[in-house]
Amino acid sequence: MRLQLWTLLVLAGLGACGPAAPKRPNLLLILVDDLRWDAMSCAGNTALNTPGFDRLAREGVRFSQAFVTTSLCCPSRASIFSGLDPEAHGVQDISAELADSVAIFPDRLRSAGYETAHIGKWHLNRYANRDPAFERWVSFVTWVPYQNPELVVENSLMKFEGHLTDVLTDLAVHFVQQEHERPFFLVLSHMAPHMPFNPQERFVGSFDQTPIALAGNVGPPDESKPPWLQCRQASADWSELARKYYEMVAGVDESVSKVLAALEQQGVLDDTLIILMSDNGLHLGEHGLGDKRSAYEESIRIPLLVRYPPWFSAGQVVDGSIALNTDIAASFLEAAGLESPGVNLRALADGRASRDYFRYRYWQSPSDDPVAHCTPSLRALRTRRWKLIESVDGEGAPFEEVYDLSTDPLELSNLSGSAQLGASTADSLRALLGRRN
């Protein structure tokens, strides 16, 4: 179905119901799938030019130390929308369903009078992928073809022409351009740059002549790494794969520019709290890995950009405290004037809150997918300086990794058991992580 017809069917009359509410900011979450923390020029990537991302960073704040508590789509998204760790919300793999009893913050926003809309990937596997927290709904189950996708619009399947990134962007722009008598909360959830790397035609070949400098940890791991990594070893031309990945990223960055322009044209840009983030990172050959599903930086670290002038000074970089995907719910609720027990990004940025470490979990999936099959359950502690990872070896015995990120940001030298680490430091890290059950 053409975009114009969808607009007539779904968006007609938006804002025509409900009494006028006190002035509150609009809220926008741009959620990107598998976007690495360093896949933007504002984070120092010289191969990319990302004016959309860069504008958010230039006019807002970039949290340079942002992470997820589980680097996998469904558990991470459950944490984003609930504000809870996976142990609390119960979603531990990509096929799990978020229980009806777990509250998500869009419910509270809708109850408080916000006009709520979701456009894009959902992947929380409940309510047949139509969550009642949202008045307006466009989504798909977990994956659709990038070209000419079939999407769930309200309660019906509709076929759209064009590339998925463009379709979702156009729908979001049309939503922004409507008249709204109530403040809105919009989720724009891109599937890009998730594999398969199938960009818009206009971006194909954009990086063919771009030199790609591979990181020093791209390639097979040494013997200090856990044996299960051998099962995960991927073979690829990593430079070429990075170019294809960047073609996908360029489409998402263009989308961000279009949505910002629409907000500006409507005169509501400065009245909108915008958060851009990813559900997890992605390996592009580091430690010989593709996919995510590890506790290494490329997997757990994410981009986090926020624009809202009443809260953040332009061009601010927050690098003295750790931000998490569990902070998103509290941040939106704070902006809406609703109480939340969690840590919010405003408090992290202005120093009223601080986080020195967090715990990471990954649960081995029963899936027959080779990556899932090869990856055991993982527990990790990430502080500002140290990382402790606990997994198992080939015989099922505990295997420990410890990295000093201040001197070894690429996580090449496992210090577990070495005199360089020191017993007191190791014991302190193990105590923070907690003993194995």
C-alpha positions as CSV (number, residue, x, y, z in Angstrom):
1,M,0.0,0.0,0.0
2,R,1.2,3.5,-0.8
3,L,2.4,5.7,2.0
4,Q,-0.2,8.4,1.1
5,L,-3.1,5.9,1.6
6,W,-1.6,4.7,4.9
7,T,-1.5,8.3,6.1
8,L,-5.1,8.8,5.2
9,L,-6.2,5.6,7.0
10,V,-4.1,5.9,10.1
11,L,-3.1,9.4,10.7
12,A,-6.3,11.2,9.8
13,G,-7.8,12.9,12.8
14,L,-4.7,12.5,15.1
15,G,-5.0,14.9,18.0
16,A,-8.7,15.4,17.5
17,C,-9.6,13.6,20.7
18,G,-8.9,14.4,24.4
19,P,-8.7,17.8,26.2
20,A,-5.8,20.1,25.9
21,A,-3.1,19.1,28.5
22,P,-0.5,21.3,30.2
23,K,2.6,21.9,28.1
24,R,4.9,18.9,28.2
25,P,7.6,17.9,25.8
26,N,7.2,15.6,22.9
27,L,9.2,12.4,23.2
28,L,11.1,10.6,20.4
29,L,13.0,7.4,20.7
30,I,15.1,6.5,17.6
31,L,16.1,2.9,18.2
32,V,18.6,1.4,15.8
33,D,19.4,-2.3,15.4
34,D,23.1,-3.4,15.7
35,L,24.6,0.1,15.5
36,R,28.1,0.1,16.9
37,W,29.0,2.9,19.3
38,D,31.8,4.0,17.0
39,A,29.8,4.0,13.7
40,M,29.5,7.7,13.6
41,S,31.9,10.5,12.7
42,C,31.1,12.4,16.0
43,A,32.6,9.4,17.8
44,G,35.8,9.6,15.8
45,N,35.1,7.3,12.8
46,T,37.0,8.9,9.9
47,A,35.6,6.5,7.3
48,L,32.0,7.8,7.9
49,N,30.3,11.1,7.5
50,T,27.2,11.1,9.6
51,P,25.6,14.6,9.6
52,G,22.4,13.4,11.2
53,F,24.1,11.7,14.2
54,D,26.6,14.5,14.4
55,R,23.8,17.1,14.6
56,L,22.3,15.4,17.6
57,A,25.7,15.3,19.2
58,R,26.5,18.9,18.3
59,E,23.2,20.2,19.6
60,G,22.8,17.8,22.5
61,V,24.8,15.4,24.5
62,R,26.8,12.2,23.6
63,F,27.2,9.6,26.3
64,S,30.5,8.1,25.4
65,Q,30.3,5.3,28.0
66,A,26.9,3.7,27.2
67,F,26.2,0.0,27.4
68,V,23.5,-2.7,27.3
69,T,23.1,-5.2,30.1
70,T,22.5,-8.0,27.5
71,S,23.7,-7.7,23.9
72,L,20.8,-9.3,22.1
73,C,17.7,-7.7,20.5
74,C,14.8,-9.0,22.6
75,P,16.4,-8.9,26.1
76,S,17.8,-5.4,25.4
77,R,14.6,-4.0,24.1
78,A,12.8,-5.4,27.1
79,S,15.2,-3.5,29.3
80,I,14.8,-0.3,27.3
81,F,11.0,-0.3,27.6
82,S,10.8,-1.6,31.2
83,G,13.8,0.0,32.8
84,L,14.7,-3.4,34.3
85,D,17.6,-5.8,34.1
86,P,16.9,-9.1,32.3
87,E,16.8,-11.0,35.7
88,A,13.9,-8.8,36.6
89,H,11.9,-8.7,33.3
90,G,12.6,-12.3,32.5
91,V,13.4,-12.0,28.8
92,Q,16.6,-13.9,28.2
93,D,16.7,-14.8,24.5
94,I,15.3,-13.7,21.2
95,S,12.2,-16.0,21.4
96,A,11.1,-15.1,24.9
97,E,8.0,-13.1,25.5
98,L,7.8,-10.1,27.8
99,A,5.1,-11.0,30.4
100,D,1.9,-8.9,30.6
101,S,2.7,-8.3,34.2
102,V,5.9,-6.4,33.3
103,A,5.0,-2.7,33.0
104,I,6.6,-0.7,30.2
105,F,6.9,3.1,30.3
106,P,4.8,3.8,27.1
107,D,1.8,2.5,29.2
108,R,2.3,5.2,31.7
109,L,2.8,7.9,29.0
110,R,-0.5,6.9,27.4
111,S,-2.3,6.9,30.7
112,A,-0.8,10.4,31.4
113,G,-2.3,11.7,28.2
114,Y,0.5,11.3,25.7
115,E,-0.4,10.3,22.1
116,T,1.7,7.2,21.6
117,A,2.9,5.8,18.3
118,H,5.3,3.0,17.3
119,I,6.8,2.7,13.8
120,G,9.3,-0.1,13.1
121,K,10.8,-3.2,14.7
122,W,9.2,-4.2,18.1
123,H,10.5,-7.7,18.9
124,L,9.1,-8.1,22.4
125,N,6.8,-11.0,21.3
126,R,3.7,-10.1,23.2
127,Y,0.2,-9.0,22.2
128,A,0.7,-10.5,18.8
129,N,3.2,-7.7,18.2
130,R,0.5,-5.0,18.7
131,D,1.1,-3.5,22.1
132,P,-1.8,-1.6,23.6
133,A,0.5,1.0,25.0
134,F,0.5,2.5,21.6
135,E,-2.4,4.2,19.9
136,R,-0.8,4.1,16.5
137,W,1.0,1.0,15.4
138,V,3.3,0.0,12.5
139,S,5.6,-3.0,13.0
140,F,6.7,-6.4,11.9
141,V,7.4,-9.6,13.8
142,T,11.2,-9.9,13.9
143,W,12.4,-9.5,10.4
144,V,11.1,-8.5,6.9
145,P,12.9,-8.0,3.6
146,Y,14.5,-4.6,3.2
147,Q,12.9,-4.2,-0.2
148,N,9.1,-3.8,-0.5
149,P,8.3,-4.9,3.0
150,E,5.0,-6.1,4.3
151,L,4.2,-4.5,7.6
152,V,1.5,-4.7,10.3
153,V,-0.5,-1.5,10.2
154,E,-2.8,-1.3,13.2
155,N,-4.2,-4.9,12.8
156,S,-3.7,-5.5,9.1
157,L,-0.9,-6.5,6.8
158,M,0.0,-3.9,4.2
159,K,2.6,-4.1,1.4
160,F,4.8,-1.0,1.0
161,E,7.0,-0.1,-2.0
162,G,10.6,0.9,-1.5
163,H,13.3,0.3,1.0
164,L,12.3,-0.4,4.6
165,T,14.5,2.4,6.1
166,D,12.9,4.9,3.7
167,V,9.3,3.6,4.4
168,L,9.7,3.8,8.2
169,T,11.3,7.3,7.9
170,D,8.5,8.6,5.7
171,L,5.9,7.2,8.1
172,A,7.6,8.9,11.0
173,V,7.9,12.2,9.1
174,H,4.2,12.1,8.3
175,F,3.4,11.5,11.9
176,V,5.4,14.5,13.0
177,Q,3.8,16.7,10.4
178,Q,0.3,16.0,11.7
179,E,-1.5,18.5,14.1
180,H,-1.2,17.2,17.6
181,E,-3.3,18.6,20.4
182,R,-1.5,16.4,22.9
183,P,2.2,15.8,23.4
184,F,3.3,12.8,21.5
185,F,5.7,9.9,22.2
186,L,7.0,8.3,19.0
187,V,9.2,5.3,18.6
188,L,11.0,5.1,15.3
189,S,12.7,1.6,15.4
190,H,14.9,0.8,12.4
191,M,15.9,-2.7,11.5
192,A,19.0,-1.3,9.7
193,P,21.9,-1.7,9.9
194,H,21.1,-5.3,10.9
195,M,22.2,-8.0,8.4
196,P,21.6,-8.8,5.6
197,F,23.4,-5.7,4.4
198,N,21.0,-4.6,1.7
199,P,21.2,-0.7,1.6
200,Q,19.2,1.7,-0.5
201,E,20.4,1.8,-4.0
202,R,21.7,5.4,-3.7
203,F,24.2,4.2,-1.0
204,V,25.6,1.2,-2.8
205,G,29.3,1.6,-3.5
206,S,29.5,4.8,-1.3
207,F,32.6,3.4,0.5
208,D,34.3,1.4,-2.3
209,Q,37.2,3.9,-2.3
210,T,37.2,4.5,1.4
211,P,40.3,3.1,3.3
212,I,39.1,0.9,6.2
213,A,41.6,0.7,9.0
214,L,40.9,-2.6,10.9
215,A,41.4,-2.5,14.6
216,G,44.3,-4.4,16.2
217,N,42.0,-7.1,17.6
218,V,40.5,-8.1,14.3
219,G,41.5,-11.7,13.6
220,P,41.7,-15.0,15.5
221,P,42.1,-14.9,19.3
222,D,45.2,-16.1,21.1
223,E,45.3,-19.0,23.6
224,S,44.4,-16.7,26.5
225,K,40.8,-16.5,25.3
226,P,38.1,-19.0,26.2
227,P,37.9,-22.1,23.9
228,W,34.3,-21.5,22.9
229,L,35.5,-18.6,20.7
230,Q,37.0,-21.2,18.3
231,C,33.5,-22.4,17.6
232,R,32.4,-18.8,16.8
233,Q,35.3,-18.0,14.4
234,A,34.0,-16.3,11.3
235,S,35.7,-15.9,8.0
236,A,35.2,-12.8,6.0
237,D,36.8,-9.9,4.2
238,W,36.3,-7.6,7.2
239,S,37.2,-4.4,5.4
240,E,34.6,-5.2,2.7
241,L,32.0,-6.2,5.3
242,A,32.6,-2.9,7.1
243,R,32.0,-1.0,3.8
244,K,28.7,-2.8,3.4
245,Y,27.7,-2.1,7.0
246,Y,28.6,1.6,6.5
247,E,26.2,1.7,3.5
248,M,23.4,0.6,5.8
249,V,24.5,3.1,8.5
250,A,24.4,5.9,5.9
251,G,20.7,5.2,5.3
252,V,19.9,5.4,9.0
253,D,21.8,8.6,9.4
254,E,19.9,10.2,6.5
255,S,16.7,9.1,8.3
256,V,17.7,11.0,11.4
257,S,18.4,14.1,9.4
258,K,14.9,13.9,7.8
259,V,13.1,13.5,11.1
260,L,15.1,16.4,12.7
261,A,14.2,18.5,9.7
262,A,10.5,17.6,10.1
263,L,10.5,18.5,13.8
264,E,12.2,21.8,13.0
265,Q,9.7,22.6,10.2
266,Q,6.8,22.0,12.7
267,G,8.5,24.3,15.2
268,V,8.7,21.6,17.9
269,L,12.4,20.5,17.7
270,D,13.4,22.3,20.9
271,D,10.3,21.1,22.6
272,T,11.1,17.4,21.9
273,L,13.3,15.1,24.0
274,I,15.1,13.0,21.4
275,I,17.1,9.8,22.4
276,L,19.0,7.9,19.7
277,M,20.5,4.6,20.7
278,S,21.1,1.0,19.6
279,D,19.8,-2.2,21.1
280,N,23.4,-3.7,21.1
281,G,26.7,-3.4,19.2
282,L,28.2,-5.7,16.5
283,H,31.4,-7.5,15.9
284,L,33.1,-6.8,12.5
285,G,35.9,-9.3,12.9
286,E,37.2,-8.4,16.4
287,H,38.4,-11.5,18.1
288,G,37.4,-13.3,14.9
289,L,33.7,-12.7,15.6
290,G,30.7,-11.6,13.7
291,D,27.3,-11.0,15.3
292,K,27.1,-9.8,18.9
293,R,26.5,-12.2,21.8
294,S,29.7,-11.6,23.7
295,A,30.8,-9.4,26.6
296,Y,33.5,-7.7,24.6
297,E,33.3,-3.9,24.0
298,E,32.2,-4.2,20.3
299,S,29.1,-6.2,21.5
300,I,28.0,-4.4,24.7
301,R,28.9,-0.8,24.0
302,I,26.3,1.4,22.2
303,P,25.9,4.9,20.8
304,L,23.7,7.2,23.0
305,L,22.8,10.7,21.7
306,V,20.3,12.9,23.4
307,R,18.9,16.3,22.4
308,Y,16.7,18.4,24.6
309,P,17.9,22.0,25.2
310,P,16.1,22.5,28.6
311,W,18.3,19.7,30.0
312,F,21.5,19.5,28.1
313,S,24.0,22.1,26.9
314,A,25.0,21.8,23.2
315,G,28.0,19.7,22.4
316,Q,28.2,18.1,25.9
317,V,30.1,14.8,26.2
318,V,29.4,12.7,29.3
319,D,32.4,10.3,29.8
320,G,32.7,10.2,33.6
321,S,29.8,7.9,34.3
322,I,28.4,4.8,32.7
323,A,24.9,5.0,31.1
324,L,22.8,1.9,30.4
325,N,19.8,0.9,28.3
326,T,17.9,0.6,31.6
327,D,18.1,4.4,32.0
328,I,15.9,5.2,29.1
329,A,12.5,4.6,30.7
330,A,13.3,6.8,33.7
331,S,14.6,9.5,31.4
332,F,11.3,9.7,29.3
333,L,9.2,9.5,32.5
334,E,11.2,12.3,34.1
335,A,10.6,14.5,31.0
336,A,6.9,13.8,31.1
337,G,6.7,14.8,34.8
338,L,6.1,11.3,36.0
339,E,8.0,9.7,38.9
340,S,10.4,6.8,38.3
341,P,12.7,5.0,40.6
342,G,15.4,4.5,38.0
343,V,18.5,6.5,37.1
344,N,17.8,9.0,34.3
345,L,20.2,10.5,31.8
346,R,19.7,14.1,33.0
347,A,21.0,13.2,36.4
348,L,24.0,11.4,34.9
349,A,24.8,14.4,32.7
350,D,24.6,17.0,35.5
351,G,26.4,14.9,38.1
352,R,23.4,14.2,40.4
353,A,23.9,10.5,39.7
354,S,26.9,8.4,38.8
355,R,27.6,4.8,37.9
356,D,31.0,3.2,38.2
357,Y,30.2,-0.3,37.1
358,F,27.4,-2.6,35.9
359,R,26.8,-6.3,35.5
360,Y,26.2,-8.0,32.2
361,R,24.4,-11.3,31.5
362,Y,24.0,-13.5,28.4
363,W,22.1,-16.8,28.5
364,Q,22.9,-19.6,26.1
365,S,20.1,-20.0,23.7
366,P,18.5,-23.3,22.8
367,S,18.4,-22.2,19.2
368,D,20.1,-24.4,16.5
369,D,21.6,-21.2,15.1
370,P,25.4,-21.9,15.0
371,V,26.3,-18.6,16.8
372,A,23.7,-19.2,19.5
373,H,24.8,-22.8,19.9
374,C,28.5,-22.0,20.2
375,T,28.0,-19.2,22.8
376,P,27.7,-20.3,26.4
377,S,26.0,-18.3,29.2
378,L,28.2,-15.4,30.2
379,R,28.5,-13.2,33.2
380,A,30.6,-10.0,33.2
381,L,31.5,-7.0,35.3
382,R,32.4,-3.8,33.5
383,T,33.8,-0.9,35.6
384,R,35.3,2.3,34.2
385,R,38.7,0.6,34.1
386,W,38.3,-3.2,34.4
387,K,36.3,-6.0,32.8
388,L,35.8,-9.4,34.3
389,I,34.1,-12.1,32.2
390,E,33.1,-15.5,33.4
391,S,32.1,-18.2,31.1
392,V,33.1,-21.9,30.7
393,D,35.8,-23.8,28.8
394,G,35.3,-26.8,26.5
395,E,34.7,-29.1,29.4
396,G,32.2,-26.9,31.1
397,A,34.6,-25.7,33.8
398,P,34.6,-22.0,34.7
399,F,36.8,-19.8,32.5
400,E,37.8,-16.3,33.6
401,E,39.0,-13.3,31.6
402,V,40.2,-10.0,33.1
403,Y,41.2,-6.9,31.1
404,D,42.6,-3.6,32.1
405,L,40.8,-1.3,29.7
406,S,42.9,1.7,30.6
407,T,46.0,0.0,28.9
408,D,44.3,-2.6,26.8
409,P,41.1,-1.2,25.3
410,L,41.1,-3.9,22.6
411,E,40.9,-6.6,25.2
412,L,43.9,-8.5,23.8
413,S,45.7,-9.5,27.1
414,N,43.8,-11.7,29.5
415,L,45.3,-10.9,32.9
416,S,43.4,-13.6,34.8
417,G,45.8,-15.5,37.0
418,S,48.8,-13.2,36.2
419,A,51.0,-11.4,38.7
420,Q,50.3,-8.2,36.8
421,L,46.7,-8.3,37.9
422,G,47.3,-8.8,41.6
423,A,45.2,-10.9,44.0
424,S,43.4,-7.9,45.7
425,T,42.2,-6.5,42.4
426,A,41.0,-9.8,41.2
427,D,39.2,-10.5,44.5
428,S,37.5,-7.1,44.4
429,L,36.2,-7.6,40.8
430,R,34.9,-11.1,41.7
431,A,33.2,-9.7,44.7
432,L,31.4,-7.0,42.6
433,L,30.4,-9.6,40.0
434,G,29.1,-12.0,42.7
435,R,30.0,-15.6,43.1
436,R,28.8,-18.2,40.7
437,N,25.6,-19.9,41.9
